[in-house]
Amino acid sequence: MFTGIVTDLGTVREVQPIGGGNDMRLIIGTSPAFLARPEPAVIGASIACSGCCLTAVELGGDWFAVDASAETLSKTTLGRLRPGSRINLERSLRMGDELGGHLVSGHVDGVAEALSAEPENGSVRWRFRLPPGLARFVAAKGSIAIDGCSLTVNEVGEPGALDEAVFGVNIIPHTAAVTTFGTLQPGGAVNIEIDMLARYVARLAASGGAAPPEAPTHRDRTP
């Protein structure tokens, strides 16, 4: 589990085809401090890479390697990464850590398109178009993870239209400086993870809101 608070901006150093060219190994450069805190990373550790929960398979002083399967590449933006690409990084959450964003699983639900970026007072209003099937999970003032960043949805629906697949978030200068929002351009693709609470509420509604079966009770028997 993660919180959606990006703690380092890594750089892809190498992209290595594996698994007959269907899978991919990424060598990602990062800071030694990222791998050292809050305790040293180990082989098998989970690291969120632009919102995708991946397993560290190799470690160096300032780099780590992860493998992405063909399934992951087909459902995320990882297959578009090239040497030099920047990538948002977050170590996994530990019990007792501060939950600064919202609970994020690192399981990407789909890829959205960045539509526009417009200055709005001291921040920038970014608008995105969701892939089919995800619009019903996104609500104004709800939470969403974009490339692993925990953000608040500030609007739903395209201005002047009824496109519910469009939503907007505001990015402050600090967020732009420490994440890939600083280099994102309209037309770019981003990984989306919907709020897990919305996922389960939708599932419950689809099932008719049936209550779980009552647990058996123990009754005293008087002789």
N, C-alpha and C positions, 0 to 999 in steps of 0.2 A: 504494500500500500504506500501511497505517496500523498503529499498535500497540495501539489501544484505550485509550490514556491520554488522557482528555479534558483539553484545555488551556484551554477557555473555555466559558462558559455564555451562549449568545446568546439574543436575543429576536426573534421574528418581528415585523417592523414592518408589512409589507404582504403580502397574498396577491392576486396578479393572475392572473385566468384568461387563458390564451393558447391558440393553436391551436384556435380555435372553441369554447373553453371546456372542451376535453378535457384540456389540459395546464395547468401552473401555474407561475408565476414567484413565487419567494419573495424578499422583501427582508429580510435578516437583520442586525440590529444586533449589533455586537460591539465589543471594545476595539481601539483603534488598535494596541496592542502585539501582539495576536493576528495582525493582518494584516501586521505588520512583521517578525515573527520566524519562523524564524531568518534569513530574508531576505524582502524585500517580496513580497507576493502579487501575481500578475499575472493578467490575463485568460486564462482557460484552465486556471488552477490547479485541482487536485483538492482538495476540502474535504469531510471526512466530517461529515454533518449528521444527528445521532442515528443514526449507523451507516450512512447511505447516502452512497456516494461520488458527489458532484455536482460539476459544473464551474462555476467562477465566470465569469459572463457580463458582470457589471458590478462595479465597485469604487468605494468612496468612502473617506473617512478613517476612518469607524467603522462601515461596513456593506459588505455584498456581496450580489449577487443571483445566484440559481441557477435553472435551469429543470428541472422534473420532468415527464416524459412521462406519458401515461395509463397505460402499463405500470408505471412506477415507482409511481404513485399507487395502483394496484390491488394492489400486492404489499407495500406498506409503510404506515407510519402517517402519511406526509407529507400525505396528502389530508385528514387530520383537524386539521391545524394551522390556527390562526386568529391574527390580530394579538394579540400579547401572549403567545403560547405560548413556553415556554422550549425550547431545543434545544441538545444537546451538540455541541461543535465540536472538530475536530482537523485540523491541517494534515497534508499527506501526508509520509510518512517519506522521509528522505534517506539515501543510503548513508553509513554511519559513525555515524548517530544511535544513541542508546541505545535498545535494544528493551526497554522497561519492562514491557510487557504480553505480547501474543503477536501473531503476524502476522495482520492483519485486512485483508481485501480491500475492504470497503465494499460488498459485494454481499449484500444482505439475502436470507435464505432463507425467511423467513416472519414472521408476526406472532403473538406469544404473548400470553396474558391473564395479568395479575397477579392472583393468587388471594388472597394474604394477606401481612401484614407483622407479625412477632412479635418483640418485644425478646428478645435472647439475649445475656446478659452485657453487654458493651460495644458490641454491634452489633445489627443487625436482620436476622432471617432472612426473606428474601423468597422466596415460592414462586410459580412460574409454570406454566401449562399450555401445552405446545407444540402447534402445529397438526399435523394428520395428516402422517405421513411423516418427521418429524424426530427422534422419540424415539430411534431406533437410533444416531444420531450423537452423543448426549450421554451422557457417562460420569462417574461420581463422580471428582473430582479432575482432571477434564479442563478445558479452557478453553472459554469461550463469550463472545460479544459481545452485550450487551443494550443497545440504543439507543446502540451505539458504545462501550460501556464493557467493557474486558477484565476478565472475572471468572472465578473458579474455581468449578466446580460442586461443592457440598458434599453434596448428596444427590440421589438419583434415585428416584422413586416416592413417591406420596403416603403419609404416615404412616397406618398401619392399613389400607392398601388396596394394590392391585397396579396402580395407574395409572402406568405407566412414562412417560406423557407429562408427568408433573409432576416438576419439579426445583426445588432450592433453592439460593440463594446467600446469603452474608452481606455486608451493606453496613455499613462502618464510618462513623462520623460525618463524617470528612473527605470520603469519597466522596459522601455525601448532601448535603454543603454545596456541593460544586463541580459537581454533575451534576443531572440531572432526577430522580434518585431522591429528592431533597429534597421534590418536589411530587407524585410519583407516588402514586396511590391504588389500593387493590384494585379490580379491575374495569377498570383501565386497560389499554391496549394498548401493546406494546413491540416494536421491531424485533429480530429474532434473526438472528445469523450464526453458524453452527456452525464448529467448528475445521476448517480446511481439511485438516489431516492426517487427521481422521476421515472426511472426504469421500472422499479418495483411497484410504484403507484399505478403506472400504465398496465402492468401485468395483472395487478389485482382488479383493476377496472375491466380489463378484457375478459377476466374469468367470472364476471358478474359480482365481484366483491364478496364471494362466499367466505364465510368465517371458517377457521380451522375446526376440525372435530374436537368436541369437548374431551378433556382428559378424564379417564375413569376416576370415580370417587370411591373412597373407602367409608362404609357405613358401619357403625357399631351395631352388633347384634346382641340384643338382650335375651338371655335365656328365658 
